[in-house]
């Protein structure tokens, strides 16, 4: 009987030891401490969990991206171990906020002619980084039918309550009869070549149907080294794509005369799907031609910008989609825009930029591959004006 009691006691001790060992193993390897964490970050900030390593007390091996594309709350769950090898489960609620004020693209004044019939909040560009339909207001009294000067304030407010205001003077001027401009000033291609041509540059032009018939043999002899040709344009927002009537003869004759060729498309794209469709149309029309220079995204409908109902992020996303698709097709993409919009609308691009700035010496501080320095150039082989461009070799 005594031996039986001893056996029972030993079994109980063993069971207790097994239970303790099991509990220790469970706590060490299987049990998780649950920590609820609330953090905040900006919309479109492209953050990962590693960016919050100071708030997360464990080794992050699963460096998850945080969905910052929408204002509000998003959740990430992280399993990890602390310095003592203890398992921790973080339930992290991220508060995604928009604290960036909207932009107003406006100088100190805005001028219209007597009888003007458009809304100022439609034509004066303003945009928010996140909100695609911010509230736009004109504060003050004015009359488009009465010539005069009207001090006004433009106010734009986004959905997060961020507000920007700008005072400006509205000038309503008298409508005058059209008069012919006899001033025939122009910029000579030879002068541009003389001033800007060196071992690191090439001088060229860009053309479309507006130049009509072009004698590319004369253009080449005049010293042009490249030409950027309009392949076509979109017929307004959501409109069809129209091939430039001079595209085929321009590209064939330019190539025949050993000019380097680039292409641009005048776009009204207002969605990523539209951008992809345009790229497909462009590349289908280029399949029989050799392209030496980039294919350019040219978006210029700035007076209708507000009506696109695109946030700044969405607008840039459409352009990026176009440029990325061009690259996927095996071509080199490039963005065209003026200095003003490159500085105020476009995000810094990883792709080449074609800068439009009509001046003798540009003060644009961003990177650019080609500079369109005038629209009133003259070159042998073209009747009328043409844009003159300077390409900077890489």
N, C-alpha and C positions, 0 to 999 in steps of 0.2 A: 504493500500500500504506500509505504514511504517513497519507494522508487517511482511509483506512479505519480505521486505529487511532484516529485522533482522534475519528471519529464514534462508534466503540465506547465510547471513554472518556466522551464527552459523554453518550451514552445511559445508561451506568452511573451517571454522576453524577446525571443526571435521575431515574433510578430510585431512587437513594439519597435524593435530596431528596423525591421523592414518598412514599417509605416513611416518612421522618422526619415529613413533614407529616401523612400519614395517621395515624401513631402519635400525634402531638400532638393532632390533632383527636379521635381516639378517646379518648385519655386525658382530654381536656377535656370532651367532650360525651357520650361513651358509656360509658367505663369507670367502674365504681362501686367505691368502697372499701366493704368490708363490715365493719360494726361490730356485734358482739354485745353486748347490754346487758341486765343483770338489775336490775330495780327491784321495789319492793314498795309495795302500797297496801292500804287497808282494804276489806273486803267492803261492797257497796252504797254505795261512796263517790262514784259518779257522776263519775268522772274522765275527762279527755280528755288527748291527748298534750301539749297546751299547758300542762297543769299540771306537766309534767316538762321544761319548756323549759331549765331550768338544767343538766339532765343530757344533753340532746340538742343537740349543737353544730352546728346548721344552722337554716335558716329553715323553719318548719313551715307549709306551705300546706294540707296535707291533715290537718286537725285531727280525727283519728279519736277516736271514743269507745272507752273501754277497758271490756271486759266484766267488771264487778266483782260480778256476781250469784252467783258461785260460788267458794267457797274452793278454792285450788289454783293452777295455773299457766295463764295465758292469754298468747297471743302476738300482737303487732302488728308489721307490717312497714311501714317508712316509707322512701320515696325522697325525697331532698332534696339541696340544695347548701349547702356551707359558705360562709364569708366570701370564699374565693378562687374561688368558683363551681365547686368540685370536687364531682362527684356522689358521694353517700354513700347506702348502703343500711343502714338500721338494722334489725336483727332484735332486737326487744325482748321479753324474757320477763318478764311481770309475775307476781310472787308475790302472790296475793290472800289476805289473812289476816283472821282474826276475833280481835280482841283486846278485844272488849267483853264484860264480865262479865254474866251473866244477872241478871234482876230477881226479887225476891220481894216480892209485894204483901201485906204483913202488918204489923200493929201489934205492940205488945209482948206481946199475949196473944191467945188464941183460946179461945172458950167453946163447949162442946157439952153436951148433956144426957146423963144416965146412960143407957147402952144404945145410944149412937150407933153406927152400923154402916157409916160411909163411911170411905174412906182419906183421911188428912190431906193426902197428896201429890196427891190428886185435887181437893180442895175449896179448899185454900189456893193462891191464884194465884201461879204463878211462870212466867217466860217468858224465852226467849233471843232476841236480835235475829236470829240466823241459824239455829240448830239447832231444828227443829220437834219433836224428841223428846229433850230434855235429860234427864239422869239426875237424879231427884228422890229425896231421902232424908230421913227423920226420924231424928235421932240422940237416943237416950235411951229410957227405959222409961216406959210409961203403960198404963192400963187403962180403957177406956171404960165398963166395968161397975162401976167403983169410984169413988165421989165423992172428989175430991181435986184438988190442984194439982201439976202435973208440969212441971218445967223441961226444955225440949227445945231442940234445934237443928234448923233446917231448912237443908238443904244442896242446892244445885243445881249441876250441872256440865255444861257443853256439850261438843260434840264436839271443840273446839279446846283443851280443858283449862281454860278459864276457869271459875272457881268463885265462888259467892257463898254465904255462910252468914249465918243470923240466929237469934239466941237469942230464945226466947219462952216464955211460961208457958201451958200448956194447963190450962184450968179445966174439970173435969168436974163438973157441978152436978146436983143432985137433980131428977128429973122431977116437975113439979107438975101437978096437975089444972088444966085450963083454967078460967079464971074470967072472967066477963063484965066488960068495962071500961065502967064507968058515966061515965067522964070524957068529957064532951061538949065539950071545948075545940076551938076552931076559929079560923081566920083569916078575918075578914070581907073580902069583896071591896071594900066601901066604904072600909074602913080602908086597904087596899093602894092603892086609887085615890087616896085623900086624900094618902097619903104619897109616892107615886111618879109620879103623873100630872103631866106638864108638857109643854111644847111639843116636847120631843125624845123623848117616850115614848108608847107605846100600851099599854093594859092589856087582857089577854084571858085566855082559858082554853084548856085542851085536854081533849078528851072522847073516850070510847069507849063500848062497851056497858055498862060499869060504872056509868055515870050514867043508864042506861035512858032513859025518856022525858024530853025536855028541852023546856021552853017558851022558845023562842028569842026570842020577842017580849019576855018578861020579862027575859031575859038582856041583850038590847039596851038596854032601858029602865034596867037596873041600871048601865049604863055600859060594858059590854064592847065593845071595838072590833074584836076578832078572835077566831077560834077555830081551833085546830089539831085536826083530826079524824082518828081512827085509821081508815084504810081497811081494815085487816085485819092478820093475823098469820100467821106460819108455824107449823105444828103440829110444833114441835120440829125437831131437826137432820134434814135431808133430807126433812122432812115437806111435806105439801101446803099451799097458800096458801088461807086462809079469809077471806072477806069479813066484816067486822064487821057483825053483824045490824042495827045502827042506822046504818050509814054513809050509806045513801041518804037516809033521812029527816033525818039530821043535816045533811048538806051542802045538801040542798034547802031546809030550813027556815032554816038559817043564812044562806044566800044570799038567801032571800026577805026576811029581816029586815036586809039590808044590812050583814052582818058580813063582814069580810075572812076568807078561808078559806085555811088551810094543811093539809097532809096528812102523817101519819106512818105508817110500816109497821114492825111489830114483827118483826124478822128473826132468824133463826138461821143466816144464810149462813155457810158454811165453805169456799167456793171462789168464784173469779171467775165461773165459769159459773153458779153459783147466784145470784149477785148480779145478773147480766144477766137471768136468767129472772124474777127478782122485779120488776125494773124494767119488763119487758115486761108482766107481769101487772098491775102498778099502773097503768101508762099506758093499758092497754086498758080498765080499769075507770073511768078518769077522762075518757075522750074526750068525754063529754056534759056535762062540768062546767067551770066557770070557776074557776081557782085563782089567788089573789092573792099568796099567801105560798109559802115553799118546800115541797118534798117532802122528808121527813126520814127518814134512816136511823137506826133505833132498835135497837141490839143490846145486850141486857142479861143474857144468860145467863152471868153471871160465875162462878157456882158450878160450871159445866161447862166453863169456859174451857180448862183443861188438856187435857181430853179431845178438843178440836178438833184437836190435834196440828198447830197452826200456830205458826210463829215470829212474833215481833213484826212483822217486815217483811211476812210473808204476810198476817197478820191485817189490817194497815192497807191492804194492797194490795186485799183483798176489799172493804173499805169504799170505797176510792178508785174501784174499778171501778163500784160502785153509784152513787156520786155523779157520776162522769163520764158514765155512761149516762143518768142523769136529765137532765144538762145537754144531752146530745146530742138528747134528746127535746124540748128547748125549754122545760124547766122549770128552776126555781132549786133546786139541791140544798142540803141542810143536814144536819149531823151532830149527833145528840143523845147526850149522856152526862153523867154526874155529874162533879163537880170531881175526885174521887179518880182516876177512870180517864182523864180528860182530861190529868191531870198525869203519870200513870204508864204508860198503855197507848197512848193515841193519839198519833201524830205530829202536829206542827203542820199544820193543814189549810189549804189555799187556799180552802176553802169556808166558808160561814157555820156557826157553832156555836150550838147550843141547849144552854145550860148548866143542869143540874139541881143546885141547891144550896139546901137548905132551911134558910134562915137569914134574919135581918132585914137583914144587910148582907154580901154575898159578898166574900171576899178572894181570889177566883180572879184570877190575874194575866194570863191569856190573853185573847185577843179573843173576844167572843161577841155574837151578834145578839139573842138572846132569853134571858131568865133565867127559869127555872121556879123560883119562890122558895118554893113550899109545895105539899103534896099534900092538905092538910086545909082547903082553902078552902071558903067558903060564899057562894053567890050566889043571888039570887032567880031562880026558874025551874028550879032543879035541886034535887031532893031528895037530900040526902047531900053527901058531900065532892066537891071538884073541885080539880084543879091550877090555880093562878093563875100567869100569866106576864106578864113585862114585856118589851116589844119596844122596842129602841133604834133610832130612825130614823137612816138613813144620810145 
